[in-house]
């Protein structure tokens, strides 16, 4: 069974309006460090990260510790947004409810879901004999998983994805093998 690890970035600290520049908070750095110590990494051949700083900083400790190649992939970025969005959870609920509409300047859910589905499936096709870890954003990864099931996610699903959480997919069937896990001690995944 070919596996793909989907990983949400660790906690970031809000610094200005440019969310793509936010780096990890101290708690997020601890989460990334804990994540890097998990045994599943021994099975990973390549780490593919969103170009956003918080995702790269989540991936780097594991790449160093396990000597795994790390590359950034532009299509794994979070939904584009022009500025900070007030009442973000309510806005995301509208994004899911109206996937073809631009809400508060955000990239549409429909466009983002298409982008991430093609991106991840193309990456898996380009590396057919490798186990990949994709480090990206909770919102984007929830859209991807829902798209695989021909539906839109709920706000509850999005909010349930833990920071530095991991979901595992079988890339032969594109089915979830293990739903989101948050690690605080060594894992049995892998």
C-alpha positions as CSV (number, residue, x, y, z in Angstrom):
1,X,0.0,0.0,0.0
2,X,1.4,3.4,-1.0
3,X,0.9,5.9,1.7
4,X,0.7,9.7,1.8
5,X,1.0,11.6,5.1
6,X,-1.0,14.9,5.2
7,X,0.3,17.2,7.9
8,X,-1.1,20.5,9.1
9,X,1.5,23.1,10.1
10,X,2.2,23.7,13.7
11,X,0.8,26.8,15.5
12,X,1.9,30.1,14.1
13,X,2.1,33.6,15.5
14,X,0.1,36.4,13.8
15,X,2.5,39.1,12.7
16,X,1.0,41.6,10.4
17,X,-1.5,41.2,7.6
18,X,0.6,38.8,5.5
19,X,-0.4,35.4,6.8
20,X,2.0,33.7,4.4
21,X,4.9,35.3,6.4
22,X,3.8,34.2,9.8
23,X,6.3,31.9,11.5
24,X,5.8,29.4,14.3
25,X,5.1,30.5,17.8
26,X,7.1,29.0,20.6
27,X,4.4,26.4,21.2
28,X,4.4,25.7,17.4
29,X,8.2,25.1,17.5
30,X,7.6,22.6,20.3
31,X,4.9,20.9,18.3
32,X,7.1,20.7,15.2
33,X,9.9,19.2,17.4
34,X,7.5,16.6,18.8
35,X,6.2,15.8,15.3
36,X,9.8,15.3,14.1
37,X,10.4,12.6,16.7
38,X,7.6,10.4,15.4
39,X,8.5,7.0,14.0
40,X,6.4,7.3,10.9
41,X,9.1,9.5,9.4
42,X,11.4,6.5,8.9
43,X,9.0,5.5,6.0
44,X,8.9,8.9,4.4
45,X,11.0,9.4,1.2
46,X,10.2,13.1,0.5
47,X,8.6,16.0,2.3
48,X,6.7,18.5,0.2
49,X,5.8,21.7,1.9
50,X,3.7,24.8,1.3
51,X,5.9,27.7,0.5
52,X,4.5,29.5,3.6
53,X,7.0,30.0,6.4
54,X,4.9,28.2,9.1
55,X,4.6,25.1,7.0
56,X,8.3,25.1,6.1
57,X,9.3,25.5,9.8
58,X,7.0,22.6,10.7
59,X,8.7,20.4,8.1
60,X,12.3,21.4,8.7
61,X,12.9,19.6,12.0
62,X,11.8,16.2,10.6
63,X,13.8,16.8,7.4
64,X,16.9,17.4,9.4
65,X,16.4,14.6,11.9
66,X,15.6,11.9,9.4
67,X,17.7,13.3,6.5
68,X,14.6,13.5,4.2
69,X,14.7,15.8,1.1
70,X,12.4,18.8,1.6
71,X,11.0,20.9,-1.2
72,X,8.5,23.6,-1.3
73,X,5.6,23.3,-3.7
74,X,3.7,26.5,-4.6
75,X,0.3,24.9,-5.1
76,X,0.2,23.7,-1.5
77,X,-0.2,27.3,-0.2
78,X,-3.2,28.3,1.9
79,X,-6.3,30.0,0.3
80,X,-5.2,33.3,-1.0
81,X,-6.4,36.2,0.9
82,X,-5.7,39.9,0.5
83,X,-5.7,40.8,4.2
84,X,-6.6,39.5,7.7
85,X,-10.2,38.4,7.9
86,X,-12.3,39.4,10.8
87,X,-14.3,36.6,12.4
88,X,-12.4,33.9,10.5
89,X,-14.5,30.9,11.6
90,X,-17.7,32.6,10.4
91,X,-16.0,33.6,7.2
92,X,-14.8,30.0,6.6
93,X,-18.3,28.7,7.2
94,X,-19.5,31.0,4.4
95,X,-16.6,29.8,2.2
96,X,-17.8,26.2,2.6
97,X,-21.5,27.1,2.2
98,X,-20.8,29.2,-1.0
99,X,-17.8,27.4,-2.6
100,X,-18.1,29.2,-5.9
101,X,-18.2,32.7,-4.4
102,X,-15.3,34.9,-3.3
103,X,-16.0,35.6,0.4
104,X,-14.0,38.5,2.1
105,X,-11.5,38.4,-0.7
106,X,-10.5,34.8,-0.1
107,X,-9.8,32.4,-3.0
108,X,-13.0,30.4,-3.7
109,X,-13.3,27.0,-2.0
110,X,-14.0,25.5,-5.4
111,X,-10.8,26.9,-6.9
112,X,-8.7,25.9,-3.9
113,X,-10.1,22.4,-3.8
114,X,-9.4,21.9,-7.5
115,X,-5.9,23.3,-7.0
116,X,-5.0,21.1,-4.1
117,X,-6.5,17.9,-5.5
118,X,-4.6,18.3,-8.8
119,X,-1.4,19.3,-6.9
120,X,-1.4,16.4,-4.5
121,X,-2.4,13.8,-7.0
122,X,0.1,15.0,-9.5
123,X,2.8,14.9,-6.8
124,X,1.9,11.3,-6.0
125,X,2.0,10.4,-9.7
126,X,5.4,12.1,-10.1
127,X,6.8,10.0,-7.2
128,X,5.0,6.7,-7.6
129,X,7.4,4.6,-5.6
130,X,7.9,7.0,-2.8
131,X,6.1,7.7,0.5
132,X,5.4,11.4,0.6
133,X,4.6,13.7,3.5
134,X,2.7,16.9,2.5
135,X,2.9,19.8,5.0
136,X,0.3,22.3,4.3
137,X,-2.7,24.1,5.9
138,X,-5.7,22.8,7.7
139,X,-8.2,24.5,5.5
140,X,-6.6,23.4,2.3
141,X,-6.2,19.8,3.5
142,X,-9.8,19.6,4.7
143,X,-10.9,20.8,1.2
144,X,-8.7,18.1,-0.4
145,X,-10.1,15.3,1.8
146,X,-13.7,16.4,1.2
147,X,-13.1,16.7,-2.6
148,X,-12.0,13.1,-2.6
149,X,-15.4,12.3,-1.2
150,X,-17.3,14.6,-3.7
151,X,-18.6,16.9,-1.0
152,X,-17.7,20.1,0.9
153,X,-16.3,20.1,4.4
154,X,-18.0,21.4,7.4
155,X,-16.6,24.1,9.7
156,X,-16.6,21.4,12.5
157,X,-14.3,19.2,10.4
158,X,-11.9,22.1,9.7
159,X,-11.8,23.1,13.4
160,X,-11.1,19.4,14.4
161,X,-7.8,19.3,12.5
162,X,-5.1,19.6,15.1
163,X,-2.0,21.8,14.6
164,X,0.9,19.5,13.6
165,X,-1.8,16.8,13.1
166,X,-1.3,13.9,10.7
167,X,-3.8,12.1,8.5
168,X,-2.7,9.1,6.4
169,X,-4.0,8.2,2.9
170,X,-3.7,5.1,0.8
171,X,-2.7,6.6,-2.6
172,X,-3.9,3.5,-4.5
173,X,-7.5,4.0,-3.4
174,X,-7.3,7.6,-2.1
175,X,-9.0,6.5,1.1
176,X,-8.2,7.7,4.6
177,X,-6.2,5.0,6.5
178,X,-5.9,7.0,9.7
179,X,-7.8,10.2,10.4
180,X,-6.1,13.2,12.1
181,X,-3.8,12.3,14.9
182,X,-2.1,14.8,17.2
183,X,1.2,13.6,18.7
184,X,2.3,14.2,22.2
185,X,4.4,11.0,22.5
186,X,5.9,8.5,20.0
187,X,3.5,7.2,17.5
188,X,2.4,3.8,16.1
189,X,1.6,5.3,12.7
190,X,3.7,3.7,9.9
